[in-house]
Amino acid sequence: MLNTETNTPAIEARILKAAKGKLVNPARRYTEFRAFFEHGQWWIEHLPSGAQWPVCDASGPSCPNGFDFEQVSQGNED
């Protein structure tokens, strides 16, 4: 089973750490995230705006903690 398909507190903590390391963007205020498990995989949501990223298993220097993220919704940044 892939890490992104594993619904455990330990994987959630690794995903949040990876998201905070890769997705924090002071210019766009992406600093507050939550991870949630839905449809058999992990997702990241930026709390203030609602922007979302599915979590993907990945490797390489640009993939912290073995995860990568592809933004699927921009959210609402008023």
C-alpha positions in Angstrom: 0.0 0.0 0.0 1.3 3.5 -0.9 1.8 6.0 1.9 -0.8 8.3 0.4 -3.3 5.4 0.8 -2.4 4.8 4.4 -4.8 6.5 6.9 -2.7 6.7 10.1 -1.8 9.6 12.4 1.9 9.0 11.6 1.4 9.5 7.8 -0.8 12.5 8.4 2.0 14.1 10.5 4.5 13.4 7.7 2.2 14.9 5.1 1.6 18.0 7.0 5.3 18.5 7.6 6.0 18.0 3.9 3.2 20.4 2.9 4.5 23.1 5.3 8.0 22.7 3.8 6.9 22.9 0.2 3.6 24.9 0.0 4.2 27.8 2.4 4.1 30.9 0.3 4.2 34.2 2.3 3.2 36.2 -0.8 -0.1 34.2 -1.1 -0.5 33.6 2.6 -0.3 29.8 2.3 0.7 29.0 5.8 -2.2 27.3 7.6 -3.0 23.7 6.4 -5.0 20.7 7.3 -4.7 17.2 6.0 -7.7 15.0 5.4 -8.2 11.5 4.1 -10.9 11.2 1.5 -11.7 8.9 -1.5 -8.8 6.6 -0.4 -6.1 9.2 -0.4 -4.7 12.2 1.5 -5.5 15.8 0.6 -4.1 19.1 1.9 -6.3 22.1 2.3 -5.3 25.7 2.9 -7.6 26.7 5.7 -8.2 30.4 5.1 -8.8 30.1 1.3 -10.0 26.5 0.8 -7.3 25.8 -1.9 -6.6 22.1 -2.2 -3.9 19.7 -3.3 -4.1 15.9 -3.6 -1.0 14.2 -2.0 1.1 12.0 -4.2 3.9 9.6 -3.3 7.1 10.9 -4.9 10.8 10.8 -4.6 13.6 13.2 -5.2 15.1 16.4 -3.8 12.0 18.5 -4.6 9.7 16.0 -2.7 9.9 16.5 1.0 9.2 13.4 3.2 8.4 11.4 0.0 5.4 13.4 -1.0 4.4 15.9 -3.7 1.4 18.1 -4.3 -0.5 19.3 -7.3 -2.9 22.2 -6.7 -6.4 21.4 -8.0 -8.3 24.4 -6.6 -7.2 28.0 -6.0 -9.6 28.7 -3.2 -10.9 32.1 -2.3 -8.3 34.7 -1.3 -10.1 37.9 -0.5 
